[in-house]
Amino acid sequence: MLMSKRHLPLLCAAMLSAHALADTPSQSEDWNLKGQTTYIWQKKPSFNAAYSGDNSLQPQSEKSYSFSATLFAGWRLARDTELYLNPELVQGVPMSNLTGLGGLGNGELQKTSGAHPKLYRARLFLRQSWALGDEREQVESDANQLAGTRAKDRVVLTAGNLAVSDIFDANSYAHDARSQFMNWALLTHGAYDFAADTRGYSIGAALEYIRGDWALRAGRFELPKQPNQQQLDTRLFSHHGDQIELERGYTVDQRTGKVRALWFRNTAEMGRFDEALSLAAQSAQPLSSANTANVRRRQYKEGWGLAWEQALTDNVGAFARLARSDGQTEVYAFSEIDQSLSVGTQIQGKAWGREADTLGVALARNGLSTIHQRYLAAGADGFFVGDGGLNYQPERIIEAFYSLGLPDGWTRHSTISLDVQHIDNPAYNRDRGPVNMFAIRLHTEL
């Protein structure tokens, strides 16, 4: 569904009205409306490359942009029953057709579909809670969150159309490309091939058991019918993405922290790298013609992740993630990363008299399994990477951003950010790069 430019003022007007209504002081909301807009402009200068393939990041200078606008609408159907709807408008043009990196440079570009604005339903889900005790805690009004109280110990069922990352690996410091780090390898575990369509959303359900400092989550969501495609597979009992996460909160010197352990398993029609190479050899074809699409069958892909986050002071927080998938099958729904490690920090500007500002610095290291390396070294293409050959080295990313808080006015919060990324061994290839990317991001919360 295309949206013409004449519809944009109507959307903005709706968001402004929503802001005025939702910010009315209230102890408990029966409904609210919030909104956001994010524009990201990004550029990379030319870089050195000994050779390039069909799925390479092009060595010449390139520009890209992305735009998204989201309306967050929520209704309280009963004391502990809530319904949420998120229409979303997106537009954008990526660099190199969104290929050539394990950790792609703009997390918002997974949502876009070209230079023409497109309006779609991002989320439509129900949240039902059951109290496990009488103690309740206050909840503030926010996007997809109604102001009021909730049971401190509870069971929560979230079901419908949403993003798996809304619930799993919800890191406080590296989770949202609209306001934090932009690289895909820093949005969640890089090796977490979570169920999602091409925009990052899915359909399914998650059940959470929350008691004290402990939380246990389990969820099943629809995978796309084909790897990294938009249409989801509705056969939820035979083709699905499962995940379980255990979380432990703690306090050290009055500073809160969390550790999480995640396991995931995808069941779908997937192609194995070794079988694709074997088929090409048996057919007397060049190994560069190997294609996982030719050997797809129902099988499993598993992986795990460990995560940590910690408030170090009132203004400084840190995080770390470590994850690995089995690396035997093609990437199905997220990034082309089999092993991932990331660490980073965020510093609030209050330390230098700029309370609304944020400085972030992070490092990521992405790797491939041995058979995945062989597949690409033979000249075959993955979904996101494929240089026609491979001189393997792990991909290394350094990202830093500074978000400048703008004066409050008709918005809840607005920032303008400068972001820089330095990427060594793009797409795991020491024969190419390094690559530098520079970005300006405008983000508004309504």
C-alpha positions as CSV (number, residue, x, y, z in Angstrom):
1,M,0.0,0.0,0.0
2,L,1.6,3.3,-1.1
3,M,1.1,6.5,0.8
4,S,1.1,9.8,-1.1
5,K,2.7,12.9,0.2
6,R,-0.6,14.6,0.9
7,H,-1.3,12.0,3.6
8,L,1.8,12.9,5.6
9,P,0.3,16.0,7.2
10,L,-2.6,14.0,8.3
11,L,-0.3,11.5,10.0
12,C,1.6,14.3,11.7
13,A,-1.6,15.9,12.9
14,A,-2.8,12.6,14.4
15,M,0.5,12.2,16.2
16,L,0.3,15.8,17.6
17,S,-3.2,15.2,18.9
18,A,-2.1,11.9,20.4
19,H,0.7,13.6,22.2
20,A,-1.6,16.2,23.7
21,L,-4.0,13.6,24.9
22,A,-1.5,11.0,26.1
23,D,0.5,13.5,28.2
24,T,-2.6,14.5,30.3
25,P,-1.6,13.8,33.9
26,S,-3.2,10.6,35.0
27,Q,-2.5,7.8,37.5
28,S,-4.0,5.3,35.2
29,E,-4.6,5.4,31.5
30,D,-7.5,3.6,29.8
31,W,-5.8,4.5,26.5
32,N,-2.9,6.4,25.0
33,L,-1.4,7.5,21.8
34,K,2.3,8.1,21.2
35,G,4.4,8.5,18.0
36,Q,7.9,8.6,16.7
37,T,9.7,9.7,13.5
38,T,13.3,8.9,12.6
39,Y,15.4,10.0,9.6
40,I,18.9,8.7,9.0
41,W,21.2,9.9,6.3
42,Q,24.4,7.9,5.9
43,K,27.5,8.0,3.6
44,K,30.6,6.0,3.1
45,P,33.7,7.2,1.1
46,S,35.3,5.0,-1.4
47,F,37.5,2.2,0.0
48,N,40.1,-0.3,-1.3
49,A,38.9,-3.6,-2.6
50,A,41.1,-6.2,-4.4
51,Y,37.9,-7.6,-6.0
52,S,34.1,-7.5,-5.7
53,G,31.2,-9.9,-6.2
54,D,27.5,-9.9,-6.6
55,N,26.8,-9.3,-2.9
56,S,29.7,-7.1,-2.1
57,L,29.6,-3.6,-0.6
58,Q,30.5,-1.5,-3.5
59,P,34.0,0.2,-3.2
60,Q,32.9,3.5,-4.6
61,S,31.4,6.3,-2.5
62,E,27.7,5.8,-1.7
63,K,24.9,7.5,0.2
64,S,21.7,6.1,1.7
65,Y,18.8,7.2,3.8
66,S,15.9,5.8,5.8
67,F,12.7,7.3,7.2
68,S,10.2,5.8,9.6
69,A,7.1,7.2,11.3
70,T,5.2,5.1,13.8
71,L,1.9,5.6,15.8
72,F,1.7,3.7,19.0
73,A,-2.0,3.2,20.1
74,G,-3.0,1.4,23.3
75,W,-6.3,0.5,25.0
76,R,-6.9,-1.1,28.4
77,L,-9.6,-3.7,27.9
78,A,-9.6,-4.8,31.6
79,R,-7.4,-4.2,34.6
80,D,-4.6,-6.4,33.4
81,T,-5.6,-6.8,29.7
82,E,-4.1,-4.4,27.1
83,L,-4.4,-4.1,23.3
84,Y,-1.8,-2.3,21.1
85,L,-1.8,-1.2,17.4
86,N,1.2,0.3,15.6
87,P,0.7,1.6,12.0
88,E,4.1,2.4,10.5
89,L,5.2,4.4,7.5
90,V,8.7,3.7,6.0
91,Q,10.8,4.8,3.1
92,G,14.5,4.4,2.3
93,V,17.3,3.5,-0.1
94,P,20.2,1.4,1.2
95,M,23.9,1.2,0.1
96,S,24.8,-1.6,-2.3
97,N,21.3,-3.1,-2.2
98,L,21.7,-3.9,1.5
99,T,24.6,-6.3,1.0
100,G,28.3,-6.6,1.7
101,L,28.4,-6.7,5.5
102,G,27.8,-9.1,8.3
103,G,26.9,-6.1,10.6
104,L,25.0,-3.8,8.3
105,G,25.3,-0.1,9.1
106,N,21.7,1.1,9.6
107,G,19.2,-1.0,11.6
108,E,16.3,1.0,10.3
109,L,16.9,-0.1,6.7
110,Q,15.6,-3.6,7.4
111,K,12.1,-1.9,7.6
112,T,12.3,0.1,4.4
113,S,11.0,-1.0,1.0
114,G,12.3,1.6,-1.5
115,A,12.1,5.3,-2.4
116,H,8.3,5.4,-2.2
117,P,6.6,5.7,1.2
118,K,4.8,2.6,2.3
119,L,2.3,2.3,5.2
120,Y,1.7,-1.1,6.9
121,R,0.8,-2.6,10.2
122,A,3.9,-3.1,12.3
123,R,2.2,-4.5,15.4
124,L,-1.2,-5.6,16.6
125,F,-0.9,-7.6,19.9
126,L,-2.6,-8.4,23.1
127,R,-0.9,-8.3,26.5
128,Q,-2.5,-10.3,29.3
129,S,-1.1,-10.4,32.9
130,W,-2.0,-12.6,35.8
131,A,-0.9,-11.5,39.3
132,L,1.1,-13.9,41.5
133,G,0.7,-11.7,44.6
134,D,-0.9,-8.6,46.0
135,E,2.1,-6.2,45.6
136,R,1.8,-3.9,42.6
137,E,4.2,-1.4,41.0
138,Q,3.7,1.9,39.1
139,V,4.1,1.9,35.3
140,E,4.7,5.1,33.4
141,S,3.0,6.1,30.2
142,D,5.1,5.2,27.2
143,A,5.0,3.8,23.7
144,N,3.1,0.5,23.9
145,Q,2.7,0.9,27.7
146,L,-0.2,2.3,29.6
147,A,0.3,4.3,32.8
148,G,-1.1,2.6,35.8
149,T,0.0,-0.3,38.1
150,R,0.8,-3.9,37.5
151,A,1.5,-6.9,39.7
152,K,5.2,-7.0,40.7
153,D,5.2,-10.8,40.5
154,R,3.2,-12.0,37.4
155,V,2.7,-14.1,34.4
156,V,2.4,-12.2,31.1
157,L,1.2,-13.5,27.8
158,T,1.9,-11.4,24.7
159,A,0.3,-12.6,21.5
160,G,-0.2,-11.3,18.0
161,N,1.8,-9.3,15.5
162,L,5.0,-7.9,17.1
163,A,8.8,-8.1,17.0
164,V,10.6,-11.0,18.8
165,S,13.1,-8.4,20.0
166,D,10.3,-6.5,21.8
167,I,10.5,-9.2,24.4
168,F,13.8,-11.1,24.1
169,D,17.2,-9.6,24.7
170,A,15.7,-6.3,25.6
171,N,19.1,-4.6,26.4
172,S,18.9,-1.1,28.0
173,Y,21.9,0.3,26.1
174,A,22.0,-1.3,22.7
175,H,18.6,-2.3,21.3
176,D,17.1,0.5,19.2
177,A,18.7,2.0,16.0
178,R,16.3,4.9,16.3
179,S,18.0,6.3,19.5
180,Q,21.1,4.1,20.3
181,F,23.6,2.2,18.2
182,M,22.7,1.8,14.5
183,N,24.7,-1.3,13.4
184,W,22.7,-4.6,13.1
185,A,25.4,-6.4,15.2
186,L,24.5,-4.1,18.1
187,L,20.7,-4.3,18.0
188,T,20.7,-7.7,19.6
189,H,23.0,-10.8,19.4
190,G,24.4,-10.7,15.9
191,A,24.2,-14.6,15.7
192,Y,20.6,-14.6,16.9
193,D,18.7,-15.6,13.8
194,F,15.3,-14.6,15.3
195,A,12.0,-15.1,13.5
196,A,11.0,-12.1,11.5
197,D,9.8,-10.9,8.1
198,T,12.0,-8.5,6.1
199,R,10.8,-5.5,8.3
200,G,11.7,-7.3,11.6
201,Y,8.2,-8.3,12.7
202,S,6.5,-11.7,13.1
203,I,3.3,-13.3,14.5
204,G,3.3,-15.6,17.5
205,A,3.2,-15.6,21.3
206,A,5.5,-15.3,24.3
207,L,4.9,-16.3,27.9
208,E,6.8,-14.7,30.7
209,Y,7.1,-15.7,34.4
210,I,8.4,-12.8,36.5
211,R,9.0,-13.2,40.2
212,G,11.3,-10.8,42.1
213,D,14.6,-10.4,40.3
214,W,14.0,-13.5,38.1
215,A,12.3,-13.7,34.7
216,L,11.8,-16.8,32.5
217,R,10.5,-16.3,28.9
218,A,9.5,-18.6,26.2
219,G,8.1,-17.8,22.7
220,R,7.2,-19.3,19.4
221,F,6.9,-17.1,16.3
222,E,6.4,-17.5,12.5
223,L,9.4,-17.6,10.2
224,P,9.2,-16.3,6.6
225,K,8.2,-18.8,4.0
226,Q,11.5,-18.2,2.3
227,P,14.7,-16.9,3.9
228,N,14.6,-13.2,4.4
229,Q,11.3,-12.7,2.6
230,Q,8.3,-10.7,3.6
231,Q,5.5,-13.4,3.6
232,L,5.3,-15.4,6.9
233,D,4.8,-19.1,7.1
234,T,1.5,-19.7,9.0
235,R,2.4,-23.4,9.7
236,L,3.3,-22.6,13.3
237,F,3.3,-26.2,14.5
238,S,5.8,-27.4,11.8
239,H,7.8,-24.3,10.8
240,H,8.6,-21.9,13.6
241,G,11.2,-20.0,15.6
242,D,11.4,-20.9,19.3
243,Q,13.4,-19.2,22.0
244,I,13.8,-19.4,25.8
245,E,15.5,-16.8,27.9
246,L,16.4,-16.7,31.6
247,E,17.0,-13.3,33.2
248,R,18.4,-12.4,36.6
249,G,18.4,-8.9,37.9
250,Y,20.7,-7.8,40.7
251,T,22.0,-4.7,42.5
252,V,25.6,-3.8,43.3
253,D,26.2,-0.6,45.4
254,Q,22.7,0.5,44.5
255,R,23.4,0.1,40.8
256,T,21.1,-2.2,38.9
257,G,22.2,-4.8,36.4
258,K,20.9,-7.9,34.5
259,V,22.3,-11.1,33.1
260,R,20.5,-13.1,30.4
261,A,20.9,-16.5,28.9
262,L,19.1,-17.2,25.6
263,W,18.6,-20.3,23.5
264,F,16.9,-20.4,20.1
265,R,15.9,-23.0,17.6
266,N,14.4,-22.5,14.1
267,T,12.6,-25.2,12.3
268,A,12.1,-24.5,8.5
269,E,12.9,-25.4,5.0
270,M,16.6,-24.5,5.0
271,G,19.7,-25.3,2.9
272,R,23.0,-26.5,4.4
273,F,26.3,-25.1,3.1
274,D,27.9,-28.6,2.9
275,E,25.1,-30.1,1.0
276,A,25.1,-27.2,-1.5
277,L,28.8,-27.6,-2.1
278,S,28.4,-31.4,-2.5
279,L,25.6,-31.0,-5.0
280,A,27.6,-28.6,-7.1
281,A,30.6,-31.0,-7.1
282,Q,28.4,-34.1,-7.9
283,S,26.9,-32.1,-10.8
284,A,30.4,-31.3,-12.2
285,Q,29.6,-27.7,-11.8
286,P,32.0,-25.0,-10.4
287,L,31.7,-24.7,-6.7
288,S,30.9,-21.1,-7.2
289,S,27.5,-22.2,-8.5
290,A,26.6,-23.8,-5.1
291,N,23.3,-22.4,-3.9
292,T,21.6,-23.4,-0.6
293,A,18.2,-22.8,-2.3
294,N,18.8,-26.0,-4.3
295,V,19.1,-28.2,-1.2
296,R,16.4,-26.9,1.1
297,R,14.7,-29.3,3.3
298,R,13.0,-29.3,6.7
299,Q,15.7,-29.1,9.4
300,Y,16.8,-27.1,12.5
301,K,19.1,-24.2,13.3
302,E,20.1,-23.7,16.9
303,G,22.1,-21.1,18.8
304,W,22.6,-19.5,22.2
305,G,23.5,-16.1,23.6
306,L,24.7,-14.6,26.9
307,A,24.1,-10.9,27.7
308,W,25.0,-8.5,30.6
309,E,24.1,-5.0,31.3
310,Q,25.1,-2.8,34.3
311,A,24.5,0.7,35.5
312,L,28.0,1.8,36.6
313,T,27.0,5.3,37.9
314,D,24.0,7.5,37.6
315,N,25.1,8.6,34.1
316,V,27.1,5.6,32.8
317,G,26.0,2.1,31.7
318,A,27.8,-0.8,30.1
319,F,26.8,-3.9,28.2
320,A,28.3,-7.1,26.7
321,R,26.9,-9.9,24.5
322,L,28.3,-13.2,23.4
323,A,26.4,-15.5,21.0
324,R,26.9,-18.4,18.5
325,S,24.6,-20.3,16.1
326,D,25.5,-23.8,14.7
327,G,26.4,-22.1,11.4
328,Q,25.5,-25.0,9.2
329,T,22.5,-23.5,7.4
330,E,21.8,-20.4,5.5
331,V,20.8,-17.2,7.3
332,Y,17.0,-17.3,7.6
333,A,15.7,-14.0,9.0
334,F,18.4,-11.8,10.4
335,S,22.1,-11.0,9.7
336,E,24.8,-13.2,8.1
337,I,26.7,-13.8,11.4
338,D,27.4,-17.1,13.0
339,Q,29.5,-15.9,16.0
340,S,29.2,-12.6,17.7
341,L,30.7,-10.6,20.5
342,S,29.9,-7.0,21.4
343,V,30.7,-4.6,24.3
344,G,29.9,-1.0,24.8
345,T,28.9,1.9,27.0
346,Q,26.5,4.8,27.1
347,I,27.2,8.0,29.0
348,Q,24.5,10.5,29.8
349,G,25.4,14.2,29.2
350,K,24.5,15.2,32.7
351,A,28.2,14.6,33.6
352,W,29.1,17.7,31.5
353,G,25.9,19.8,32.0
354,R,23.9,18.4,29.0
355,E,21.3,16.1,30.7
356,A,19.5,15.3,27.4
357,D,22.6,14.3,25.5
358,T,24.0,10.8,25.1
359,L,27.5,9.5,24.1
360,G,27.8,5.9,23.0
361,V,30.8,3.8,22.1
362,A,30.7,0.1,21.2
363,L,32.8,-2.7,19.6
364,A,31.5,-5.8,17.8
365,R,33.3,-8.8,16.4
366,N,31.4,-11.0,13.9
367,G,32.5,-14.5,12.7
368,L,31.5,-17.4,10.5
369,S,31.5,-21.1,10.9
370,T,34.2,-23.1,9.1
371,I,31.7,-24.5,6.5
372,H,30.2,-21.1,5.9
373,Q,33.7,-19.8,5.2
374,R,34.3,-22.6,2.7
375,Y,31.0,-21.9,1.0
376,L,31.9,-18.2,0.5
377,A,35.6,-18.9,-0.4
378,A,34.4,-21.2,-3.2
379,G,32.8,-18.1,-4.7
380,A,29.2,-18.9,-3.7
381,D,26.8,-16.2,-2.5
382,G,25.1,-15.9,0.9
383,F,22.0,-13.8,1.2
384,F,23.8,-10.6,2.4
385,V,27.5,-11.4,1.5
386,G,29.4,-12.9,-1.4
387,D,32.6,-11.3,-2.8
388,G,33.3,-14.1,-5.3
389,G,36.0,-15.3,-3.0
390,L,37.1,-15.0,0.6
391,N,40.3,-14.4,2.5
392,Y,38.7,-14.9,5.9
393,Q,39.1,-12.7,8.9
394,P,36.5,-11.9,11.5
395,E,34.6,-8.7,10.8
396,R,35.4,-6.0,13.4
397,I,33.2,-2.9,14.0
398,I,33.7,0.2,16.1
399,E,30.7,2.5,16.4
400,A,30.4,5.8,18.2
401,F,27.5,8.3,18.4
402,Y,26.6,11.5,20.1
403,S,23.0,12.4,20.5
404,L,22.2,16.1,21.1
405,G,19.0,16.6,23.0
406,L,16.9,19.4,21.4
407,P,14.8,21.9,23.4
408,D,11.4,20.5,24.5
409,G,8.4,22.0,22.6
410,W,5.6,20.2,20.9
411,T,7.4,16.9,21.2
412,R,8.2,14.7,24.2
413,H,11.8,14.4,23.2
414,S,13.9,15.1,20.1
415,T,17.5,14.5,19.3
416,I,20.0,15.0,16.5
417,S,22.8,12.5,16.4
418,L,26.2,12.1,14.7
419,D,27.3,8.6,14.2
420,V,30.5,7.1,12.8
421,Q,31.4,3.4,12.1
422,H,34.7,1.9,11.2
423,I,34.5,-1.6,9.8
424,D,37.6,-3.9,9.3
425,N,37.3,-6.9,7.0
426,P,33.9,-6.1,5.6
427,A,32.0,-9.4,5.0
428,Y,34.8,-11.2,6.7
429,N,37.3,-10.5,3.9
430,R,40.7,-9.1,4.6
431,D,41.1,-8.3,0.9
432,R,38.6,-5.5,1.2
433,G,38.3,-2.4,3.3
434,P,38.5,-1.0,5.9
435,V,35.2,0.9,5.4
436,N,34.1,4.1,7.2
437,M,30.5,5.2,7.5
438,F,29.2,8.6,8.7
439,A,25.6,9.3,9.6
440,I,23.2,12.0,10.8
441,R,20.1,10.9,12.6
442,L,17.0,13.0,13.5
443,H,14.7,11.3,16.0
444,T,11.5,12.7,17.5
445,E,9.2,11.2,20.1
446,L,5.6,12.5,20.1
